[in-house]
Amino acid sequence: MNACGSVFKYGDNVDTDVIIPARYLNATTGEELAKHCMEDIDADFVNKVKPGDIIVAEKNFGCGSSREHAPIAIKASGISCVIAETFARIFYRNAINIGLAIIECPEAAKEIKAGDEVEIDFDSGVIVDKTTGKEYKGQAFPPFMQKIIKAEGLVNYINENK
């Protein structure tokens, strides 16, 4: 399983309130949430993001409330993966539960720049910045997590494997 796309770069402590502002939590679909994804930190995000693109952030991505709306909005916007130095634990679990690929890699999180083209091999955890040619070794997904992500989330995975 791989991801490849252009990078949107953010810093430390990107919380769930800027990923999807609370005023939009009444949205009932991922598509509705995606229209407001990252709105309070990057107003132009929704106009620029393309399917397959990647978010790169630094420490503690997804901190704040435990709402699943945040990873749902990111995934529905077309983002194929989030790379960060660290993730808030509840965001990490919510992301896997809804089938959003995430990978921890401190070096990549610090060095990859906005606009770089990046490719990720989830089997090996290798991240390649195609713009600079530099490779990073991220934390590979265990096979069972890859199956959940490939199934588009935990509920789908369970339903497919009854």
GUMARRO-401846 format. One record per residue: x, y, z of N, C-alpha, C in turn; residue in three letters; residue number from 1. Coordinates in steps of 0.001 Angstrom, whole numbers. Layout:
BEGIN
pt n_xx X&n_yy Y&n_zz Z&ca_xx X&ca_yy Y&ca_zz Z&c_xx X&c_yy Y&c_zz Z&code ALA&pos NUM
...
This chain:
BEGIN
pt n_xx 847&n_yy -1173&n_zz 0&ca_xx 0&ca_yy 0&ca_zz 0&c_xx 895&c_yy 1241&c_zz 0&code MET&pos 1
pt n_xx 606&n_yy 2191&n_zz -868&ca_xx 1400&ca_yy 3405&ca_zz -995&c_xx 511&c_yy 4638&c_zz -1026&code ASN&pos 2
pt n_xx 1138&n_yy 5777&n_zz -742&ca_xx 491&ca_yy 7080&ca_zz -901&c_xx 1494&c_yy 7984&c_zz -1597&code ALA&pos 3
pt n_xx 997&n_yy 8894&n_zz -2416&ca_xx 1869&ca_yy 9828&ca_zz -3105&c_xx 1092&c_yy 11119&c_zz -3352&code CYS&pos 4
pt n_xx 1713&n_yy 12259&n_zz -2993&ca_xx 1031&ca_yy 13518&ca_zz -3218&c_xx 1859&c_yy 14710&c_zz -2808&code GLY&pos 5
pt n_xx 1270&n_yy 15870&n_zz -2956&ca_xx 1890&ca_yy 17140&ca_zz -2612&c_xx 1626&c_yy 17444&c_zz -1135&code SER&pos 6
pt n_xx 2581&n_yy 18120&n_zz -499&ca_xx 2551&ca_yy 18330&ca_zz 950&c_xx 1933&c_yy 19661&c_zz 1352&code VAL&pos 7
pt n_xx 1073&n_yy 19584&n_zz 2380&ca_xx 604&ca_yy 20737&ca_zz 3147&c_xx 1321&c_yy 20641&c_zz 4482&code PHE&pos 8
pt n_xx 2027&n_yy 21689&n_zz 4879&ca_xx 2887&ca_yy 21628&ca_zz 6068&c_xx 2339&c_yy 22497&c_zz 7187&code LYS&pos 9
pt n_xx 2342&n_yy 21931&n_zz 8406&ca_xx 1895&ca_yy 22625&ca_zz 9604&c_xx 2882&c_yy 22361&c_zz 10733&code TYR&pos 10
pt n_xx 2776&n_yy 23133&n_zz 11804&ca_xx 3711&ca_yy 23046&ca_zz 12916&c_xx 3232&c_yy 22148&c_zz 14038&code GLY&pos 11
pt n_xx 3572&n_yy 22537&n_zz 15265&ca_xx 3222&ca_yy 21795&ca_zz 16475&c_xx 1781&c_yy 22072&c_zz 16888&code ASP&pos 12
pt n_xx 1217&n_yy 21116&n_zz 17625&ca_xx -60&ca_yy 21278&ca_zz 18328&c_xx -1225&c_yy 21705&c_zz 17439&code ASN&pos 13
pt n_xx -1337&n_yy 21118&n_zz 16265&ca_xx -2500&ca_yy 21365&ca_zz 15417&c_xx -3655&c_yy 20607&c_zz 16056&code VAL&pos 14
pt n_xx -4587&n_yy 21354&n_zz 16640&ca_xx -5649&ca_yy 20692&ca_zz 17403&c_xx -6897&c_yy 20446&c_zz 16558&code ASP&pos 15
pt n_xx -7764&n_yy 19627&n_zz 17105&ca_xx -8966&ca_yy 19233&ca_zz 16369&c_xx -9887&c_yy 20411&c_zz 16092&code THR&pos 16
pt n_xx -9787&n_yy 21469&n_zz 16886&ca_xx -10629&ca_yy 22652&ca_zz 16653&c_xx -10209&c_yy 23449&c_zz 15420&code ASP&pos 17
pt n_xx -8944&n_yy 23350&n_zz 15007&ca_xx -8561&ca_yy 24006&ca_zz 13757&c_xx -8646&c_yy 23033&c_zz 12577&code VAL&pos 18
pt n_xx -8582&n_yy 21739&n_zz 12860&ca_xx -8764&ca_yy 20760&ca_zz 11783&c_xx -10206&c_yy 20845&c_zz 11278&code ILE&pos 19
pt n_xx -11159&n_yy 20828&n_zz 12210&ca_xx -12562&ca_yy 21044&ca_zz 11859&c_xx -13196&c_yy 21869&c_zz 12983&code ILE&pos 20
pt n_xx -13409&n_yy 23150&n_zz 12724&ca_xx -13963&ca_yy 24029&ca_zz 13762&c_xx -15303&c_yy 23523&c_zz 14308&code PRO&pos 21
pt n_xx -15499&n_yy 23729&n_zz 15606&ca_xx -16690&ca_yy 23224&ca_zz 16303&c_xx -17995&c_yy 23700&c_zz 15663&code ALA&pos 22
pt n_xx -17979&n_yy 24861&n_zz 15028&ca_xx -19210&ca_yy 25379&ca_zz 14422&c_xx -19717&c_yy 24513&c_zz 13270&code ARG&pos 23
pt n_xx -18902&n_yy 23564&n_zz 12804&ca_xx -19319&ca_yy 22683&ca_zz 11705&c_xx -19599&c_yy 21254&c_zz 12161&code TYR&pos 24
pt n_xx -19612&n_yy 21015&n_zz 13460&ca_xx -19790&ca_yy 19649&ca_zz 13947&c_xx -21184&c_yy 19090&c_zz 13705&code LEU&pos 25
pt n_xx -22107&n_yy 19933&n_zz 13289&ca_xx -23443&ca_yy 19439&ca_zz 12963&c_xx -23507&c_yy 18864&c_zz 11546&code ASN&pos 26
pt n_xx -22422&n_yy 18955&n_zz 10787&ca_xx -22378&ca_yy 18359&ca_zz 9447&c_xx -22579&c_yy 16853&c_zz 9574&code ALA&pos 27
pt n_xx -23313&n_yy 16281&n_zz 8635&ca_xx -23669&ca_yy 14868&ca_zz 8744&c_xx -22867&c_yy 13944&c_zz 7830&code THR&pos 28
pt n_xx -22059&n_yy 14516&n_zz 6934&ca_xx -21269&ca_yy 13670&ca_zz 6030&c_xx -19816&c_yy 14135&c_zz 6005&code THR&pos 29
pt n_xx -18943&n_yy 13216&n_zz 5614&ca_xx -17534&ca_yy 13563&ca_zz 5449&c_xx -17347&c_yy 14653&c_zz 4417&code GLY&pos 30
pt n_xx -18153&n_yy 14631&n_zz 3360&ca_xx -18038&ca_yy 15634&ca_zz 2305&c_xx -18349&c_yy 17030&c_zz 2844&code GLU&pos 31
pt n_xx -19355&n_yy 17128&n_zz 3705&ca_xx -19682&ca_yy 18425&ca_zz 4316&c_xx -18549&c_yy 18893&c_zz 5229&code GLU&pos 32
pt n_xx -17998&n_yy 17976&n_zz 6025&ca_xx -16884&ca_yy 18317&ca_zz 6911&c_xx -15661&c_yy 18757&c_zz 6096&code LEU&pos 33
pt n_xx -15405&n_yy 18071&n_zz 4985&ca_xx -14241&ca_yy 18379&ca_zz 4155&c_xx -14258&c_yy 19811&c_zz 3632&code ALA&pos 34
pt n_xx -15437&n_yy 20366&n_zz 3425&ca_xx -15553&ca_yy 21740&ca_zz 2918&c_xx -14978&c_yy 22765&c_zz 3888&code LYS&pos 35
pt n_xx -14800&n_yy 22367&n_zz 5146&ca_xx -14306&ca_yy 23287&ca_zz 6172&c_xx -13013&c_yy 22798&c_zz 6829&code HIS&pos 36
pt n_xx -12430&n_yy 21734&n_zz 6286&ca_xx -11210&ca_yy 21158&ca_zz 6850&c_xx -10074&c_yy 22183&c_zz 6847&code CYS&pos 37
pt n_xx -9411&n_yy 22330&n_zz 7959&ca_xx -8247&ca_yy 23198&ca_zz 8168&c_xx -8572&c_yy 24687&c_zz 8000&code MET&pos 38
pt n_xx -9833&n_yy 25028&n_zz 7936&ca_xx -10291&ca_yy 26384&ca_zz 7641&c_xx -9686&c_yy 27448&c_zz 8564&code GLU&pos 39
pt n_xx -9568&n_yy 27151&n_zz 9852&ca_xx -9095&ca_yy 28165&ca_zz 10797&c_xx -7576&c_yy 28271&c_zz 10891&code ASP&pos 40
pt n_xx -6853&n_yy 27373&n_zz 10230&ca_xx -5388&ca_yy 27443&ca_zz 10224&c_xx -4852&c_yy 27698&c_zz 8808&code ILE&pos 41
pt n_xx -5650&n_yy 27337&n_zz 7793&ca_xx -5228&ca_yy 27450&ca_zz 6392&c_xx -6480&c_yy 27623&c_zz 5531&code ASP&pos 42
pt n_xx -6936&n_yy 28854&n_zz 5430&ca_xx -8212&ca_yy 29149&ca_zz 4755&c_xx -8248&c_yy 28661&c_zz 3308&code ALA&pos 43
pt n_xx -7094&n_yy 28538&n_zz 2656&ca_xx -7056&ca_yy 28138&ca_zz 1254&c_xx -6906&c_yy 26626&c_zz 1062&code ASP&pos 44
pt n_xx -6771&n_yy 25885&n_zz 2150&ca_xx -6562&ca_yy 24437&ca_zz 2076&c_xx -7599&c_yy 23754&c_zz 1178&code PHE&pos 45
pt n_xx -8867&n_yy 24005&n_zz 1427&ca_xx -9933&ca_yy 23306&ca_zz 681&c_xx -9920&c_yy 23637&c_zz -807&code VAL&pos 46
pt n_xx -9366&n_yy 24772&n_zz -1178&ca_xx -9289&ca_yy 25148&ca_zz -2592&c_xx -8080&c_yy 24543&c_zz -3291&code ASN&pos 47
pt n_xx -7079&n_yy 24140&n_zz -2519&ca_xx -5838&ca_yy 23627&ca_zz -3100&c_xx -5664&c_yy 22118&c_zz -3004&code LYS&pos 48
pt n_xx -6262&n_yy 21496&n_zz -1987&ca_xx -6038&ca_yy 20062&ca_zz -1759&c_xx -6571&c_yy 19233&c_zz -2915&code VAL&pos 49
pt n_xx -5781&n_yy 18206&n_zz -3273&ca_xx -6163&ca_yy 17282&ca_zz -4331&c_xx -6109&c_yy 15862&c_zz -3779&code LYS&pos 50
pt n_xx -6905&n_yy 14960&n_zz -4336&ca_xx -6859&ca_yy 13573&ca_zz -3860&c_xx -5433&c_yy 13021&c_zz -3886&code PRO&pos 51
pt n_xx -5040&n_yy 12424&n_zz -2776&ca_xx -3699&ca_yy 11848&ca_zz -2659&c_xx -2717&c_yy 12732&c_zz -1929&code GLY&pos 52
pt n_xx -3033&n_yy 14009&n_zz -1755&ca_xx -2115&ca_yy 14911&ca_zz -1065&c_xx -1853&c_yy 14451&c_zz 364&code ASP&pos 53
pt n_xx -819&n_yy 15032&n_zz 961&ca_xx -316&ca_yy 14589&ca_zz 2260&c_xx -165&c_yy 15785&c_zz 3187&code ILE&pos 54
pt n_xx -545&n_yy 15605&n_zz 4438&ca_xx -276&ca_yy 16615&ca_zz 5464&c_xx 968&c_yy 16184&c_zz 6220&code ILE&pos 55
pt n_xx 1886&n_yy 17137&n_zz 6422&ca_xx 3059&ca_yy 16914&ca_zz 7259&c_xx 3000&c_yy 17943&c_zz 8378&code VAL&pos 56
pt n_xx 3117&n_yy 17468&n_zz 9608&ca_xx 3062&ca_yy 18354&ca_zz 10767&c_xx 4134&c_yy 17930&c_zz 11765&code ALA&pos 57
pt n_xx 4308&n_yy 18734&n_zz 12788&ca_xx 5353&ca_yy 18431&ca_zz 13759&c_xx 4766&c_yy 17708&c_zz 14969&code GLU&pos 58
pt n_xx 4970&n_yy 18190&n_zz 16167&ca_xx 4570&ca_yy 17455&ca_zz 17376&c_xx 3084&c_yy 17601&c_zz 17692&code LYS&pos 59
pt n_xx 2522&n_yy 16516&n_zz 18240&ca_xx 1208&ca_yy 16523&ca_zz 18882&c_xx 58&c_yy 16852&c_zz 17923&code ASN&pos 60
pt n_xx 124&n_yy 16344&n_zz 16701&ca_xx -947&ca_yy 16587&ca_zz 15729&c_xx -2233&c_yy 15933&c_zz 16224&code PHE&pos 61
pt n_xx -3344&n_yy 16667&n_zz 16131&ca_xx -4645&ca_yy 16137&ca_zz 16509&c_xx -4962&c_yy 16235&c_zz 17982&code GLY&pos 62
pt n_xx -4243&n_yy 17094&n_zz 18703&ca_xx -4537&ca_yy 17272&ca_zz 20126&c_xx -5888&c_yy 17968&c_zz 20277&code CYS&pos 63
pt n_xx -6380&n_yy 18029&n_zz 21482&ca_xx -7663&ca_yy 18678&ca_zz 21728&c_xx -8737&c_yy 17657&c_zz 22002&code GLY&pos 64
pt n_xx -9911&n_yy 17900&n_zz 21483&ca_xx -11047&ca_yy 17022&ca_zz 21777&c_xx -10899&c_yy 15674&c_zz 21082&code SER&pos 65
pt n_xx -11702&n_yy 14736&n_zz 21520&ca_xx -11607&ca_yy 13371&ca_zz 20999&c_xx -12514&c_yy 13112&c_zz 19798&code SER&pos 66
pt n_xx -13060&n_yy 14158&n_zz 19222&ca_xx -14022&ca_yy 13973&ca_zz 18126&c_xx -13417&c_yy 13275&c_zz 16909&code ARG&pos 67
pt n_xx -14173&n_yy 12331&n_zz 16362&ca_xx -13758&ca_yy 11649&ca_zz 15132&c_xx -13927&c_yy 12538&c_zz 13916&code GLU&pos 68
pt n_xx -14630&n_yy 13651&n_zz 14063&ca_xx -14858&ca_yy 14559&ca_zz 12939&c_xx -13539&c_yy 15009&c_zz 12301&code HIS&pos 69
pt n_xx -12496&n_yy 15185&n_zz 13123&ca_xx -11225&ca_yy 15702&ca_zz 12597&c_xx -10596&c_yy 14752&c_zz 11572&code ALA&pos 70
pt n_xx -10337&n_yy 13479&n_zz 11901&ca_xx -9775&ca_yy 12611&ca_zz 10861&c_xx -10743&c_yy 12356&c_zz 9708&code PRO&pos 71
pt n_xx -12043&n_yy 12367&n_zz 9980&ca_xx -13023&ca_yy 12195&ca_zz 8897&c_xx -12916&c_yy 13353&c_zz 7909&code ILE&pos 72
pt n_xx -12816&n_yy 14584&n_zz 8410&ca_xx -12698&ca_yy 15761&ca_zz 7537&c_xx -11428&c_yy 15693&c_zz 6701&code ALA&pos 73
pt n_xx -10324&n_yy 15288&n_zz 7333&ca_xx -9045&ca_yy 15181&ca_zz 6614&c_xx -9143&c_yy 14145&c_zz 5506&code ILE&pos 74
pt n_xx -9642&n_yy 12969&n_zz 5844&ca_xx -9753&ca_yy 11896&ca_zz 4852&c_xx -10697&c_yy 12292&c_zz 3720&code LYS&pos 75
pt n_xx -11850&n_yy 12856&n_zz 4069&ca_xx -12835&ca_yy 13243&ca_zz 3054&c_xx -12334&c_yy 14368&c_zz 2155&code ALA&pos 76
pt n_xx -11373&n_yy 15153&n_zz 2631&ca_xx -10815&ca_yy 16231&ca_zz 1805&c_xx -9906&c_yy 15691&c_zz 700&code SER&pos 77
pt n_xx -9504&n_yy 14416&n_zz 819&ca_xx -8642&ca_yy 13806&ca_zz -188&c_xx -7252&c_yy 13483&c_zz 304&code GLY&pos 78
pt n_xx -6924&n_yy 13873&n_zz 1516&ca_xx -5595&ca_yy 13596&ca_zz 2071&c_xx -5411&c_yy 12085&c_zz 2191&code ILE&pos 79
pt n_xx -4278&n_yy 11582&n_zz 1675&ca_xx -4021&ca_yy 10138&ca_zz 1704&c_xx -3265&c_yy 9704&c_zz 2951&code SER&pos 80
pt n_xx -2563&n_yy 10641&n_zz 3596&ca_xx -1764&ca_yy 10291&ca_zz 4773&c_xx -1383&c_yy 11556&c_zz 5519&code CYS&pos 81
pt n_xx -1244&n_yy 11428&n_zz 6842&ca_xx -683&ca_yy 12494&ca_zz 7657&c_xx 612&c_yy 11965&c_zz 8249&code VAL&pos 82
pt n_xx 1691&n_yy 12715&n_zz 8053&ca_xx 2985&ca_yy 12404&ca_zz 8649&c_xx 3207&c_yy 13432&c_zz 9751&code ILE&pos 83
pt n_xx 3603&n_yy 12983&n_zz 10928&ca_xx 3886&ca_yy 13918&ca_zz 12013&c_xx 4998&c_yy 13360&c_zz 12889&code ALA&pos 84
pt n_xx 5605&n_yy 14262&n_zz 13640&ca_xx 6604&ca_yy 13827&ca_zz 14620&c_xx 5924&c_yy 12965&c_zz 15670&code GLU&pos 85
pt n_xx 4780&n_yy 13445&n_zz 16187&ca_xx 3950&ca_yy 12678&ca_zz 17118&c_xx 2490&c_yy 13052&c_zz 16898&code THR&pos 86
pt n_xx 1616&n_yy 12159&n_zz 17311&ca_xx 178&ca_yy 12378&ca_zz 17248&c_xx -406&c_yy 12311&c_zz 18649&code PHE&pos 87
pt n_xx -1464&n_yy 13069&n_zz 18874&ca_xx -2239&ca_yy 12877&ca_zz 20095&c_xx -2808&c_yy 11460&c_zz 20015&code ALA&pos 88
pt n_xx -2761&n_yy 10734&n_zz 21115&ca_xx -3154&ca_yy 9317&ca_zz 21101&c_xx -4586&c_yy 9094&c_zz 20633&code ARG&pos 89
pt n_xx -5526&n_yy 9914&n_zz 21075&ca_xx -6918&ca_yy 9686&ca_zz 20680&c_xx -7097&c_yy 9956&c_zz 19181&code ILE&pos 90
pt n_xx -6389&n_yy 10952&n_zz 18633&ca_xx -6443&ca_yy 11206&ca_zz 17197&c_xx -5871&c_yy 10010&c_zz 16439&code PHE&pos 91
pt n_xx -4763&n_yy 9479&n_zz 16936&ca_xx -4118&ca_yy 8325&ca_zz 16299&c_xx -5121&c_yy 7179&c_zz 16172&code TYR&pos 92
pt n_xx -5783&n_yy 6867&n_zz 17272&ca_xx -6745&ca_yy 5761&ca_zz 17270&c_xx -7944&c_yy 6073&c_zz 16381&code ARG&pos 93
pt n_xx -8465&n_yy 7279&n_zz 16461&ca_xx -9603&ca_yy 7667&ca_zz 15617&c_xx -9234&c_yy 7591&c_zz 14137&code ASN&pos 94
pt n_xx -8025&n_yy 8011&n_zz 13798&ca_xx -7593&ca_yy 7966&ca_zz 12397&c_xx -7601&c_yy 6535&c_zz 11876&code ALA&pos 95
pt n_xx -7030&n_yy 5627&n_zz 12640&ca_xx -7020&ca_yy 4219&ca_zz 12221&c_xx -8458&c_yy 3698&c_zz 12130&code ILE&pos 96
pt n_xx -9281&n_yy 4026&n_zz 13124&ca_xx -10670&ca_yy 3540&ca_zz 13129&c_xx -11452&c_yy 3961&c_zz 11904&code ASN&pos 97
pt n_xx -11158&n_yy 5137&n_zz 11332&ca_xx -11919&ca_yy 5582&ca_zz 10156&c_xx -11152&c_yy 5348&c_zz 8847&code ILE&pos 98
pt n_xx -9943&n_yy 4764&n_zz 8950&ca_xx -9194&ca_yy 4401&ca_zz 7754&c_xx -8329&c_yy 5509&c_zz 7178&code GLY&pos 99
pt n_xx -7907&n_yy 6473&n_zz 8015&ca_xx -6970&ca_yy 7508&ca_zz 7571&c_xx -5557&c_yy 7060&c_zz 7901&code LEU&pos 100
pt n_xx -4715&n_yy 6961&n_zz 6901&ca_xx -3327&ca_yy 6548&ca_zz 7114&c_xx -2554&c_yy 7666&c_zz 7809&code ALA&pos 101
pt n_xx -1807&n_yy 7294&n_zz 8849&ca_xx -944&ca_yy 8237&ca_zz 9554&c_xx 376&c_yy 7535&c_zz 9832&code ILE&pos 102
pt n_xx 1445&n_yy 8316&n_zz 9891&ca_xx 2756&ca_yy 7725&ca_zz 10143&c_xx 3611&c_yy 8697&c_zz 10942&code ILE&pos 103
pt n_xx 4263&n_yy 8183&n_zz 11964&ca_xx 5157&ca_yy 8999&ca_zz 12783&c_xx 6578&c_yy 8898&c_zz 12241&code GLU&pos 104
pt n_xx 7195&n_yy 10064&n_zz 12020&ca_xx 8580&ca_yy 10117&ca_zz 11565&c_xx 9122&c_yy 11512&c_zz 11871&code CYS&pos 105
pt n_xx 9801&n_yy 11662&n_zz 13017&ca_xx 10274&ca_yy 12985&ca_zz 13432&c_xx 11159&c_yy 13689&c_zz 12401&code PRO&pos 106
pt n_xx 12080&n_yy 12966&n_zz 11790&ca_xx 12992&ca_yy 13589&ca_zz 10830&c_xx 12245&c_yy 14118&c_zz 9601&code GLU&pos 107
pt n_xx 11347&n_yy 13302&n_zz 9055&ca_xx 10554&ca_yy 13731&ca_zz 7897&c_xx 9673&c_yy 14912&c_zz 8264&code ALA&pos 108
pt n_xx 9072&n_yy 14875&n_zz 9452&ca_xx 8184&ca_yy 15948&ca_zz 9894&c_xx 8919&c_yy 17283&c_zz 9968&code ALA&pos 109
pt n_xx 10178&n_yy 17249&n_zz 10350&ca_xx 10962&ca_yy 18484&ca_zz 10463&c_xx 11478&c_yy 18977&c_zz 9116&code LYS&pos 110
pt n_xx 11861&n_yy 18054&n_zz 8229&ca_xx 12588&ca_yy 18442&ca_zz 7019&c_xx 11727&c_yy 18637&c_zz 5770&code GLU&pos 111
pt n_xx 10655&n_yy 17897&n_zz 5641&ca_xx 9822&ca_yy 18011&ca_zz 4442&c_xx 9138&c_yy 19374&c_zz 4438&code ILE&pos 112
pt n_xx 9110&n_yy 19999&n_zz 3282&ca_xx 8564&ca_yy 21359&ca_zz 3133&c_xx 7205&c_yy 21339&c_zz 2418&code LYS&pos 113
pt n_xx 6448&n_yy 22397&n_zz 2633&ca_xx 5176&ca_yy 22576&ca_zz 1921&c_xx 5434&c_yy 22557&c_zz 422&code ALA&pos 114
pt n_xx 4584&n_yy 21847&n_zz -303&ca_xx 4702&ca_yy 21768&ca_zz -1756&c_xx 5567&c_yy 20638&c_zz -2262&code GLY&pos 115
pt n_xx 6383&n_yy 20024&n_zz -1383&ca_xx 7199&ca_yy 18884&ca_zz -1814&c_xx 6290&c_yy 17749&c_zz -2260&code ASP&pos 116
pt n_xx 6767&n_yy 16950&n_zz -3209&ca_xx 6070&ca_yy 15732&ca_zz -3616&c_xx 6653&c_yy 14586&c_zz -2805&code GLU&pos 117
pt n_xx 5782&n_yy 13847&n_zz -2130&ca_xx 6220&ca_yy 12798&ca_zz -1210&c_xx 5516&c_yy 11492&c_zz -1548&code VAL&pos 118
pt n_xx 6264&n_yy 10400&n_zz -1431&ca_xx 5707&ca_yy 9059&ca_zz -1611&c_xx 5985&c_yy 8247&c_zz -354&code GLU&pos 119
pt n_xx 4993&n_yy 7474&n_zz 68&ca_xx 5105&ca_yy 6685&ca_zz 1288&c_xx 4788&c_yy 5232&c_zz 970&code ILE&pos 120
pt n_xx 5642&n_yy 4328&n_zz 1421&ca_xx 5403&ca_yy 2891&ca_zz 1324&c_xx 5003&c_yy 2426&c_zz 2720&code ASP&pos 121
pt n_xx 3741&n_yy 2104&n_zz 2908&ca_xx 3258&ca_yy 1737&ca_zz 4237&c_xx 3792&c_yy 388&c_zz 4704&code PHE&pos 122
pt n_xx 4139&n_yy -505&n_zz 3765&ca_xx 4682&ca_yy -1807&ca_zz 4158&c_xx 6030&c_yy -1667&c_zz 4854&code ASP&pos 123
pt n_xx 6868&n_yy -781&n_zz 4335&ca_xx 8221&ca_yy -618&ca_zz 4882&c_xx 8355&c_yy 586&c_zz 5803&code SER&pos 124
pt n_xx 7421&n_yy 1549&n_zz 5701&ca_xx 7537&ca_yy 2783&ca_zz 6469&c_xx 8464&c_yy 3797&c_zz 5819&code GLY&pos 125
pt n_xx 8924&n_yy 3523&n_zz 4597&ca_xx 9848&ca_yy 4433&ca_zz 3913&c_xx 9061&c_yy 5596&c_zz 3304&code VAL&pos 126
pt n_xx 9546&n_yy 6795&n_zz 3588&ca_xx 8986&ca_yy 8035&ca_zz 3057&c_xx 10043&c_yy 8633&c_zz 2142&code ILE&pos 127
pt n_xx 9685&n_yy 8924&n_zz 896&ca_xx 10631&ca_yy 9512&ca_zz -48&c_xx 10127&c_yy 10902&c_zz -423&code VAL&pos 128
pt n_xx 10956&n_yy 11907&n_zz -150&ca_xx 10676&ca_yy 13263&ca_zz -619&c_xx 11195&c_yy 13320&c_zz -2045&code ASP&pos 129
pt n_xx 10302&n_yy 13186&n_zz -3001&ca_xx 10696&ca_yy 13141&ca_zz -4409&c_xx 11251&c_yy 14476&c_zz -4890&code LYS&pos 130
pt n_xx 10933&n_yy 15557&n_zz -4170&ca_xx 11448&ca_yy 16882&ca_zz -4526&c_xx 12939&c_yy 16987&c_zz -4200&code THR&pos 131
pt n_xx 13330&n_yy 16477&n_zz -3040&ca_xx 14726&ca_yy 16586&ca_zz -2607&c_xx 15522&c_yy 15299&c_zz -2819&code THR&pos 132
pt n_xx 14822&n_yy 14183&n_zz -3016&ca_xx 15476&ca_yy 12897&ca_zz -3172&c_xx 15819&c_yy 12225&c_zz -1841&code GLY&pos 133
pt n_xx 15483&n_yy 12847&n_zz -739&ca_xx 15825&ca_yy 12303&ca_zz 574&c_xx 14817&c_yy 11246&c_zz 1009&code LYS&pos 134
pt n_xx 15326&n_yy 10194&n_zz 1654&ca_xx 14487&ca_yy 9122&ca_zz 2189&c_xx 14489&c_yy 9167&c_zz 3707&code GLU&pos 135
pt n_xx 13351&n_yy 8797&n_zz 4276&ca_xx 13188&ca_yy 8750&ca_zz 5731&c_xx 12582&c_yy 7405&c_zz 6089&code TYR&pos 136
pt n_xx 12906&n_yy 6920&n_zz 7276&ca_xx 12334&ca_yy 5661&ca_zz 7750&c_xx 11320&c_yy 5979&c_zz 8836&code LYS&pos 137
pt n_xx 10048&n_yy 5879&n_zz 8463&ca_xx 8967&ca_yy 6083&ca_zz 9417&c_xx 8568&c_yy 4772&c_zz 10059&code GLY&pos 138
pt n_xx 7624&n_yy 4849&n_zz 10947&ca_xx 7118&ca_yy 3674&ca_zz 11637&c_xx 6144&c_yy 2946&c_zz 10709&code GLN&pos 139
pt n_xx 6506&n_yy 1737&n_zz 10272&ca_xx 5650&ca_yy 958&ca_zz 9373&c_xx 4378&c_yy 532&c_zz 10096&code ALA&pos 140
pt n_xx 3289&n_yy 421&n_zz 9345&ca_xx 2038&ca_yy -63&ca_zz 9905&c_xx 2101&c_yy -1571&c_zz 10073&code PHE&pos 141
pt n_xx 1662&n_yy -2083&n_zz 11205&ca_xx 1512&ca_yy -3539&ca_zz 11309&c_xx 473&c_yy -4006&c_zz 10287&code PRO&pos 142
pt n_xx 582&n_yy -5247&n_zz 9830&ca_xx -342&ca_yy -5746&ca_zz 8808&c_xx -1824&c_yy -5574&c_zz 9161&code PRO&pos 143
pt n_xx -2207&n_yy -5785&n_zz 10419&ca_xx -3626&ca_yy -5674&ca_zz 10772&c_xx -4110&c_yy -4238&c_zz 10631&code PHE&pos 144
pt n_xx -3247&n_yy -3251&n_zz 10915&ca_xx -3643&ca_yy -1852&ca_zz 10735&c_xx -3761&c_yy -1515&c_zz 9259&code MET&pos 145
pt n_xx -2880&n_yy -2074&n_zz 8434&ca_xx -2985&ca_yy -1862&ca_zz 6990&c_xx -4301&c_yy -2417&c_zz 6458&code GLN&pos 146
pt n_xx -4737&n_yy -3538&n_zz 7003&ca_xx -6009&ca_yy -4130&ca_zz 6570&c_xx -7177&c_yy -3219&c_zz 6935&code LYS&pos 147
pt n_xx -7123&n_yy -2602&n_zz 8116&ca_xx -8183&ca_yy -1679&ca_zz 8540&c_xx -8214&c_yy -458&c_zz 7619&code ILE&pos 148
pt n_xx -7049&n_yy 92&n_zz 7315&ca_xx -6976&ca_yy 1267&ca_zz 6442&c_xx -7438&c_yy 917&c_zz 5030&code ILE&pos 149
pt n_xx -6997&n_yy -232&n_zz 4519&ca_xx -7409&ca_yy -661&ca_zz 3177&c_xx -8925&c_yy -863&c_zz 3095&code LYS&pos 150
pt n_xx -9531&n_yy -1307&n_zz 4201&ca_xx -10982&ca_yy -1519&ca_zz 4247&c_xx -11743&c_yy -209&c_zz 4449&code ALA&pos 151
pt n_xx -11010&n_yy 919&n_zz 4574&ca_xx -11614&ca_yy 2245&ca_zz 4791&c_xx -12167&c_yy 2402&c_zz 6205&code GLU&pos 152
pt n_xx -11612&n_yy 1643&n_zz 7155&ca_xx -11993&ca_yy 1826&ca_zz 8548&c_xx -12311&c_yy 529&c_zz 9265&code GLY&pos 153
pt n_xx -12351&n_yy 620&n_zz 10591&ca_xx -12551&ca_yy -550&ca_zz 11441&c_xx -13913&c_yy -1202&c_zz 11232&code LEU&pos 154
pt n_xx -14976&n_yy -424&n_zz 11139&ca_xx -16316&ca_yy -1000&ca_zz 10962&c_xx -16383&c_yy -1785&c_zz 9657&code VAL&pos 155
pt n_xx -15857&n_yy -1208&n_zz 8578&ca_xx -15845&ca_yy -1922&ca_zz 7298&c_xx -15011&c_yy -3197&c_zz 7382&code ASN&pos 156
pt n_xx -13872&n_yy -3118&n_zz 8049&ca_xx -13006&ca_yy -4288&ca_zz 8201&c_xx -13743&c_yy -5405&c_zz 8938&code TYR&pos 157
pt n_xx -14414&n_yy -5056&n_zz 10030&ca_xx -15160&ca_yy -6053&ca_zz 10802&c_xx -16277&c_yy -6657&c_zz 9956&code ILE&pos 158
pt n_xx -17003&n_yy -5805&n_zz 9250&ca_xx -18101&ca_yy -6306&ca_zz 8396&c_xx -17603&c_yy -7199&c_zz 7274&code ASN&pos 159
pt n_xx -16423&n_yy -6911&n_zz 6739&ca_xx -15865&ca_yy -7737&ca_zz 5664&c_xx -15332&c_yy -9073&c_zz 6173&code GLU&pos 160
pt n_xx -15058&n_yy -9166&n_zz 7465&ca_xx -14415&ca_yy -10364&ca_zz 8007&c_xx -15285&c_yy -11092&c_zz 9020&code ASN&pos 161
pt n_xx -16591&n_yy -11023&n_zz 8832&ca_xx -17517&ca_yy -11737&ca_zz 9733&c_xx -17471&c_yy -13218&c_zz 9477&code LYS&pos 162
